[in-house]
């Protein structure tokens, strides 16, 4: 999964919206956590694969030509 950030939202005129990072604990995950706790282990693992990218802070962002409308430019 790749979540769009605010810069990608700007470049696409809002077509791709900035996401919010969320972590959920499913029923199966909760069950597994309880099993691990009962075993006496105190080290719980969580695995995530993240990708972060950022455009130079000196770059002025505007919607790309394909996404440029009066509304997207005003945003």
C-alpha positions in Angstrom: 0.0 0.0 0.0 1.2 3.5 -0.7 -0.5 6.4 0.9 -0.4 9.8 -0.8 1.0 12.7 1.1 0.1 16.4 0.9 2.7 17.1 -1.8 1.1 14.4 -4.1 -2.3 15.9 -3.3 -1.1 19.3 -4.5 0.5 17.9 -7.6 -2.7 16.0 -8.6 -5.0 18.9 -7.8 -6.7 16.8 -5.1 -7.2 13.6 -7.2 -4.9 11.7 -4.9 -5.7 12.8 -1.3 -3.2 12.9 1.5 -3.7 9.9 3.8 -3.5 9.5 7.5 -1.3 6.7 8.9 -3.4 4.2 10.8 -2.6 1.1 12.7 -5.3 -1.4 13.6 -5.4 -4.4 15.8 -7.6 -7.1 14.3 -9.3 -9.8 16.3 -6.8 -12.3 15.2 -3.9 -10.0 16.1 -5.4 -9.4 19.5 -5.8 -13.2 20.1 -2.1 -13.7 19.1 -1.0 -10.9 21.4 -2.8 -12.5 24.3 -1.1 -15.8 23.5 2.3 -14.1 23.5 1.6 -12.4 26.8 0.5 -15.7 28.4 3.8 -17.3 27.3 5.6 -14.7 29.5 7.3 -12.9 26.6 7.6 -9.2 27.0 9.0 -8.3 23.6 6.2 -7.8 21.0 7.0 -7.4 17.4 5.2 -5.2 14.8 6.3 -5.2 11.3 5.7 -2.4 8.9 7.1 -1.4 5.5 7.1 2.4 5.0 8.0 4.5 2.0 8.6 8.3 2.6 9.5 10.7 -0.2 9.7 14.5 -0.2 10.2 17.1 -2.9 12.8 19.7 -2.2 11.6 22.3 0.2 12.6 25.1 -2.3 10.2 23.7 -4.9 6.9 25.6 -5.4 4.2 23.0 -5.9 1.4 23.5 -8.4 -1.0 21.0 -9.9 0.5 19.2 -12.9 -0.9 20.3 -16.2 -3.2 17.3 -16.4 -4.8 18.2 -13.1 -4.7 22.0 -13.4 -8.1 23.7 -13.1 -9.1 27.0 -11.6 -10.4 25.1 -8.5 -7.2 23.0 -8.0 -5.0 26.1 -8.5 -7.0 28.0 -5.8 -6.5 25.1 -3.3 
